[in-house]
Amino acid sequence: QVQLVESGGGLVQAGGSLRLSCAASGPTFSSYAVGWFRQARGNERESVAAISWIGSRTFYVDSVKGRFTISRDNAKNAVYLQMNSLKPEDTAVYYCAAERLKRKDWFQESEYHYWGQGTQVTVSS
C-alpha cells in the first residue's frame, strides 16, 4: 500500500509556472504508475498526465501537451508535474494517483487505487 501527498500548489499569474510534487510512502514506489488529475469547481475530475512505472514513459492530454512535464525520481519516492505557461483554465485542485504495475489505460481514473488529498492551483488572468 502507498500513501500520496501532493504539494506545490498556489496562486500564479497567467503565463507563470508551478511545480507540483507527489510524495509517496512505501518501499516499492518504483513499481507504481502515477497519474495527475485535476478537478475544477463544478466540473468532473479529468486526467492531465501520467508516467509509467517501467521505462518512465510519459503521457499527456492534449490541453497540456507542450506546457506540462511529468517526471519521477524513484530514489526520492516522488513524482513531479512541472506546469509552464499556465492559463486561467488550468485552475483546479490537482491530485496524484498511483497504481501498482499498471501497464495501460493511463488516464482511466477508476483504475488508480491510491490517491492524494489534492493541492489547489489557481491561475489569475
CYANA upper distance limits for C-alpha pairs under 8 A (distance plus 0.5 A):
  1 GLN  CA     26 GLY  CA      7.46
  2 VAL  CA     24 ALA  CA      6.91
  2 VAL  CA     25 SER  CA      5.93
  2 VAL  CA     26 GLY  CA      5.95
  2 VAL  CA     29 PHE  CA      7.94
  2 VAL  CA     98 ALA  CA      8.50
  2 VAL  CA    114 TYR  CA      7.26
  3 GLN  CA     24 ALA  CA      6.02
  3 GLN  CA     25 SER  CA      5.75
  3 GLN  CA     26 GLY  CA      7.95
  3 GLN  CA    114 TYR  CA      7.39
  3 GLN  CA    115 TRP  CA      7.90
  3 GLN  CA    116 GLY  CA      7.61
  4 LEU  CA     22 CYS  CA      6.80
  4 LEU  CA     23 ALA  CA      6.10
  4 LEU  CA     24 ALA  CA      5.12
  4 LEU  CA     25 SER  CA      7.21
  4 LEU  CA     96 CYS  CA      7.76
  4 LEU  CA     97 ALA  CA      7.95
  4 LEU  CA    114 TYR  CA      7.80
  4 LEU  CA    115 TRP  CA      6.65
  4 LEU  CA    116 GLY  CA      5.11
  4 LEU  CA    117 GLN  CA      8.24
  5 VAL  CA     21 SER  CA      8.49
  5 VAL  CA     22 CYS  CA      5.99
  5 VAL  CA     23 ALA  CA      5.67
  5 VAL  CA     24 ALA  CA      7.04
  5 VAL  CA     96 CYS  CA      8.48
  5 VAL  CA    116 GLY  CA      5.63
  5 VAL  CA    117 GLN  CA      7.10
  5 VAL  CA    118 GLY  CA      8.11
  6 GLU  CA     20 LEU  CA      7.45
  6 GLU  CA     21 SER  CA      6.00
  6 GLU  CA     22 CYS  CA      4.93
  6 GLU  CA     23 ALA  CA      6.86
  6 GLU  CA     95 TYR  CA      7.45
  6 GLU  CA     96 CYS  CA      7.32
  6 GLU  CA    116 GLY  CA      6.71
  6 GLU  CA    117 GLN  CA      7.46
  6 GLU  CA    118 GLY  CA      6.38
  6 GLU  CA    119 THR  CA      6.46
  7 SER  CA     20 LEU  CA      6.24
  7 SER  CA     21 SER  CA      5.73
  7 SER  CA     22 CYS  CA      7.08
  7 SER  CA    118 GLY  CA      8.44
  7 SER  CA    119 THR  CA      6.49
  8 GLY  CA     18 LEU  CA      7.50
  8 GLY  CA     19 ARG  CA      6.38
  8 GLY  CA     20 LEU  CA      4.99
  8 GLY  CA     21 SER  CA      6.55
  8 GLY  CA    119 THR  CA      7.72
  9 GLY  CA     18 LEU  CA      7.54
  9 GLY  CA     19 ARG  CA      8.05
  9 GLY  CA     20 LEU  CA      6.70
  9 GLY  CA    119 THR  CA      5.82
  9 GLY  CA    120 GLN  CA      5.71
  9 GLY  CA    121 VAL  CA      5.37
  9 GLY  CA    122 THR  CA      8.38
 10 GLY  CA     18 LEU  CA      8.37
 10 GLY  CA    119 THR  CA      8.49
 10 GLY  CA    120 GLN  CA      6.66
 10 GLY  CA    121 VAL  CA      5.54
 10 GLY  CA    122 THR  CA      6.59
 11 LEU  CA    121 VAL  CA      6.67
 11 LEU  CA    122 THR  CA      5.22
 11 LEU  CA    123 VAL  CA      6.39
 11 LEU  CA    124 SER  CA      7.81
 12 VAL  CA     16 GLY  CA      6.55
 12 VAL  CA     17 SER  CA      7.70
 12 VAL  CA     18 LEU  CA      8.16
 12 VAL  CA    121 VAL  CA      8.41
 12 VAL  CA    122 THR  CA      6.82
 12 VAL  CA    123 VAL  CA      5.51
 12 VAL  CA    124 SER  CA      6.76
 13 GLN  CA     86 LEU  CA      8.15
 13 GLN  CA    123 VAL  CA      5.85
 13 GLN  CA    124 SER  CA      5.26
 13 GLN  CA    125 SER  CA      6.68
 14 ALA  CA     85 SER  CA      7.43
 14 ALA  CA     86 LEU  CA      5.81
 14 ALA  CA     87 LYS  CA      5.52
 14 ALA  CA     88 PRO  CA      6.74
 14 ALA  CA    123 VAL  CA      6.18
 14 ALA  CA    124 SER  CA      6.17
 14 ALA  CA    125 SER  CA      5.84
 15 GLY  CA     84 ASN  CA      7.52
 15 GLY  CA     85 SER  CA      4.65
 15 GLY  CA     86 LEU  CA      5.37
 15 GLY  CA     87 LYS  CA      6.88
 16 GLY  CA     84 ASN  CA      6.64
 16 GLY  CA     85 SER  CA      5.97
 16 GLY  CA     86 LEU  CA      6.01
 17 SER  CA     82 GLN  CA      7.96
 17 SER  CA     83 MET  CA      5.88
 17 SER  CA     84 ASN  CA      4.88
 17 SER  CA     85 SER  CA      6.72
 17 SER  CA     86 LEU  CA      6.66
 18 LEU  CA     82 GLN  CA      6.67
 18 LEU  CA     83 MET  CA      5.74
 18 LEU  CA     84 ASN  CA      7.22
 19 ARG  CA     80 TYR  CA      7.28
 19 ARG  CA     81 LEU  CA      6.10
 19 ARG  CA     82 GLN  CA      4.91
 19 ARG  CA     83 MET  CA      6.42
 20 LEU  CA     80 TYR  CA      6.04
 20 LEU  CA     81 LEU  CA      5.47
 20 LEU  CA     82 GLN  CA      6.87
 20 LEU  CA     83 MET  CA      8.32
 21 SER  CA     78 ALA  CA      7.28
 21 SER  CA     79 VAL  CA      6.39
 21 SER  CA     80 TYR  CA      5.05
 21 SER  CA     81 LEU  CA      6.98
 22 CYS  CA     78 ALA  CA      5.97
 22 CYS  CA     79 VAL  CA      5.58
 22 CYS  CA     80 TYR  CA      6.63
 22 CYS  CA     96 CYS  CA      6.80
 22 CYS  CA    116 GLY  CA      8.44
 23 ALA  CA     77 ASN  CA      6.56
 23 ALA  CA     78 ALA  CA      5.13
 23 ALA  CA     79 VAL  CA      7.24
 24 ALA  CA     29 PHE  CA      7.48
 24 ALA  CA     77 ASN  CA      5.85
 24 ALA  CA     78 ALA  CA      6.50
 25 SER  CA     29 PHE  CA      7.94
 25 SER  CA     77 ASN  CA      7.48
 28 THR  CA     32 TYR  CA      8.00
 29 PHE  CA     74 ASN  CA      7.29
 29 PHE  CA     77 ASN  CA      6.57
 30 SER  CA     53 TRP  CA      6.45
 30 SER  CA     54 ILE  CA      8.49
 30 SER  CA     74 ASN  CA      5.97
 30 SER  CA     77 ASN  CA      7.95
 31 SER  CA     53 TRP  CA      5.69
 31 SER  CA     54 ILE  CA      7.81
 31 SER  CA    100 ARG  CA      6.16
 31 SER  CA    101 LEU  CA      6.08
 32 TYR  CA     52 SER  CA      7.87
 32 TYR  CA     53 TRP  CA      5.62
 32 TYR  CA     98 ALA  CA      6.39
 32 TYR  CA     99 GLU  CA      5.69
 32 TYR  CA    100 ARG  CA      4.55
 32 TYR  CA    101 LEU  CA      6.07
 32 TYR  CA    102 LYS  CA      7.32
 33 ALA  CA     50 ALA  CA      7.86
 33 ALA  CA     51 ILE  CA      6.31
 33 ALA  CA     52 SER  CA      5.02
 33 ALA  CA     53 TRP  CA      5.02
 33 ALA  CA     98 ALA  CA      6.08
 33 ALA  CA     99 GLU  CA      5.92
 33 ALA  CA    100 ARG  CA      6.67
 33 ALA  CA    101 LEU  CA      7.12
 33 ALA  CA    102 LYS  CA      6.23
 33 ALA  CA    103 ARG  CA      8.45
 34 VAL  CA     50 ALA  CA      6.11
 34 VAL  CA     51 ILE  CA      5.97
 34 VAL  CA     52 SER  CA      7.16
 34 VAL  CA     53 TRP  CA      8.06
 34 VAL  CA     79 VAL  CA      7.96
 34 VAL  CA     96 CYS  CA      7.27
 34 VAL  CA     97 ALA  CA      6.00
 34 VAL  CA     98 ALA  CA      4.90
 34 VAL  CA     99 GLU  CA      7.08
 35 GLY  CA     47 SER  CA      8.02
 35 GLY  CA     48 VAL  CA      7.98
 35 GLY  CA     49 ALA  CA      6.21
 35 GLY  CA     50 ALA  CA      4.51
 35 GLY  CA     51 ILE  CA      6.86
 35 GLY  CA     96 CYS  CA      6.10
 35 GLY  CA     97 ALA  CA      5.67
 35 GLY  CA     98 ALA  CA      6.86
 35 GLY  CA    106 TRP  CA      7.55
 35 GLY  CA    107 PHE  CA      7.73
 36 TRP  CA     47 SER  CA      6.80
 36 TRP  CA     48 VAL  CA      5.94
 36 TRP  CA     49 ALA  CA      5.74
 36 TRP  CA     50 ALA  CA      6.56
 36 TRP  CA     81 LEU  CA      8.28
 36 TRP  CA     94 TYR  CA      7.36
 36 TRP  CA     95 TYR  CA      6.13
 36 TRP  CA     96 CYS  CA      4.97
 36 TRP  CA     97 ALA  CA      6.85
 37 PHE  CA     45 ARG  CA      7.12
 37 PHE  CA     46 GLU  CA      5.99
 37 PHE  CA     47 SER  CA      4.79
 37 PHE  CA     48 VAL  CA      5.62
 37 PHE  CA     49 ALA  CA      7.63
 37 PHE  CA     94 TYR  CA      6.20
 37 PHE  CA     95 TYR  CA      5.61
 37 PHE  CA     96 CYS  CA      6.72
 37 PHE  CA     97 ALA  CA      8.16
 38 ARG  CA     45 ARG  CA      5.94
 38 ARG  CA     46 GLU  CA      5.94
 38 ARG  CA     47 SER  CA      6.88
 38 ARG  CA     48 VAL  CA      7.30
 38 ARG  CA     92 ALA  CA      6.27
 38 ARG  CA     93 VAL  CA      5.89
 38 ARG  CA     94 TYR  CA      4.76
 38 ARG  CA     95 TYR  CA      6.38
 39 GLN  CA     43 ASN  CA      6.71
 39 GLN  CA     44 GLU  CA      6.45
 39 GLN  CA     45 ARG  CA      4.69
 39 GLN  CA     46 GLU  CA      6.73
 39 GLN  CA     92 ALA  CA      5.63
 39 GLN  CA     93 VAL  CA      5.77
 39 GLN  CA     94 TYR  CA      7.10
 40 ALA  CA     44 GLU  CA      7.77
 40 ALA  CA     45 ARG  CA      7.73
 40 ALA  CA     91 THR  CA      6.84
 40 ALA  CA     92 ALA  CA      4.60
 40 ALA  CA     93 VAL  CA      6.79
 41 ARG  CA     92 ALA  CA      7.35
 47 SER  CA     61 VAL  CA      7.54
 47 SER  CA    107 PHE  CA      6.03
 47 SER  CA    108 GLN  CA      8.29
 47 SER  CA    109 GLU  CA      7.89
 48 VAL  CA     60 TYR  CA      6.49
 48 VAL  CA     61 VAL  CA      6.05
 48 VAL  CA     64 VAL  CA      7.51
 48 VAL  CA    107 PHE  CA      8.25
 49 ALA  CA     58 THR  CA      7.80
 49 ALA  CA     59 PHE  CA      5.89
 49 ALA  CA     60 TYR  CA      4.85
 49 ALA  CA     61 VAL  CA      6.79
 49 ALA  CA     70 ILE  CA      7.18
 49 ALA  CA    107 PHE  CA      7.96
 50 ALA  CA     58 THR  CA      6.24
 50 ALA  CA     59 PHE  CA      5.60
 50 ALA  CA     60 TYR  CA      7.12
 50 ALA  CA     70 ILE  CA      7.42
 50 ALA  CA    106 TRP  CA      6.57
 50 ALA  CA    107 PHE  CA      7.63
 51 ILE  CA     56 SER  CA      6.18
 51 ILE  CA     57 ARG  CA      5.98
 51 ILE  CA     58 THR  CA      4.99
 51 ILE  CA     59 PHE  CA      6.82
 51 ILE  CA     70 ILE  CA      7.26
 51 ILE  CA     71 SER  CA      7.52
 51 ILE  CA     72 ARG  CA      8.26
 51 ILE  CA    106 TRP  CA      8.42
 52 SER  CA     56 SER  CA      5.43
 52 SER  CA     57 ARG  CA      5.65
 52 SER  CA     58 THR  CA      7.05
 52 SER  CA    102 LYS  CA      7.82
 52 SER  CA    103 ARG  CA      7.74
 53 TRP  CA     57 ARG  CA      8.36
 53 TRP  CA    100 ARG  CA      8.48
 53 TRP  CA    101 LEU  CA      7.26
 53 TRP  CA    102 LYS  CA      7.86
 56 SER  CA     71 SER  CA      8.15
 56 SER  CA     72 ARG  CA      8.05
 58 THR  CA     70 ILE  CA      7.30
 58 THR  CA     71 SER  CA      8.31
 59 PHE  CA    106 TRP  CA      7.99
 60 TYR  CA     64 VAL  CA      7.08
 60 TYR  CA     65 LYS  CA      6.33
 61 VAL  CA     65 LYS  CA      6.88
 64 VAL  CA     68 PHE  CA      6.07
 67 ARG  CA     83 MET  CA      6.57
 67 ARG  CA     84 ASN  CA      5.58
 67 ARG  CA     85 SER  CA      6.54
 67 ARG  CA     86 LEU  CA      8.16
 68 PHE  CA     81 LEU  CA      7.14
 68 PHE  CA     82 GLN  CA      5.95
 68 PHE  CA     83 MET  CA      4.97
 68 PHE  CA     84 ASN  CA      6.51
 69 THR  CA     80 TYR  CA      8.44
 69 THR  CA     81 LEU  CA      6.11
 69 THR  CA     82 GLN  CA      5.51
 69 THR  CA     83 MET  CA      7.10
 70 ILE  CA     79 VAL  CA      7.71
 70 ILE  CA     80 TYR  CA      6.10
 70 ILE  CA     81 LEU  CA      5.06
 70 ILE  CA     82 GLN  CA      6.86
 71 SER  CA     79 VAL  CA      6.19
 71 SER  CA     80 TYR  CA      5.76
 71 SER  CA     81 LEU  CA      7.14
 72 ARG  CA     77 ASN  CA      8.35
 72 ARG  CA     78 ALA  CA      6.25
 72 ARG  CA     79 VAL  CA      4.64
 72 ARG  CA     80 TYR  CA      6.52
 73 ASP  CA     77 ASN  CA      6.61
 73 ASP  CA     78 ALA  CA      5.84
 73 ASP  CA     79 VAL  CA      6.74
 74 ASN  CA     78 ALA  CA      6.67
 74 ASN  CA     79 VAL  CA      8.47
 86 LEU  CA     90 ASP  CA      6.96
 86 LEU  CA    123 VAL  CA      7.24
 87 LYS  CA     91 THR  CA      8.08
 87 LYS  CA    123 VAL  CA      6.63
 87 LYS  CA    124 SER  CA      8.30
 87 LYS  CA    125 SER  CA      8.07
 88 PRO  CA    122 THR  CA      7.82
 88 PRO  CA    123 VAL  CA      5.17
 88 PRO  CA    124 SER  CA      6.17
 88 PRO  CA    125 SER  CA      6.45
 89 GLU  CA    123 VAL  CA      8.06
 90 ASP  CA    121 VAL  CA      8.06
 90 ASP  CA    122 THR  CA      7.96
 90 ASP  CA    123 VAL  CA      7.19
 91 THR  CA    120 GLN  CA      8.28
 91 THR  CA    121 VAL  CA      5.86
 91 THR  CA    122 THR  CA      5.06
 91 THR  CA    123 VAL  CA      5.92
 92 ALA  CA    120 GLN  CA      6.53
 92 ALA  CA    121 VAL  CA      5.99
 92 ALA  CA    122 THR  CA      7.09
 93 VAL  CA    118 GLY  CA      6.32
 93 VAL  CA    119 THR  CA      5.85
 93 VAL  CA    120 GLN  CA      4.81
 93 VAL  CA    121 VAL  CA      6.47
 94 TYR  CA    118 GLY  CA      5.74
 94 TYR  CA    119 THR  CA      5.76
 94 TYR  CA    120 GLN  CA      6.69
 94 TYR  CA    121 VAL  CA      7.47
 95 TYR  CA    115 TRP  CA      7.47
 95 TYR  CA    116 GLY  CA      6.38
 95 TYR  CA    117 GLN  CA      7.18
 95 TYR  CA    118 GLY  CA      4.93
 95 TYR  CA    119 THR  CA      7.14
 96 CYS  CA    115 TRP  CA      6.46
 96 CYS  CA    116 GLY  CA      6.17
 96 CYS  CA    118 GLY  CA      7.71
 97 ALA  CA    112 TYR  CA      6.45
 97 ALA  CA    113 HIS  CA      7.76
 97 ALA  CA    114 TYR  CA      5.90
 97 ALA  CA    115 TRP  CA      4.87
 97 ALA  CA    116 GLY  CA      6.90
 98 ALA  CA    112 TYR  CA      6.02
 98 ALA  CA    113 HIS  CA      7.01
 98 ALA  CA    114 TYR  CA      5.64
 98 ALA  CA    115 TRP  CA      7.06
 99 GLU  CA    111 GLU  CA      7.72
 99 GLU  CA    112 TYR  CA      5.41
 99 GLU  CA    113 HIS  CA      6.35
 99 GLU  CA    114 TYR  CA      7.00
102 LYS  CA    106 TRP  CA      8.46
105 ASP  CA    111 GLU  CA      8.32
108 GLN  CA    112 TYR  CA      7.98
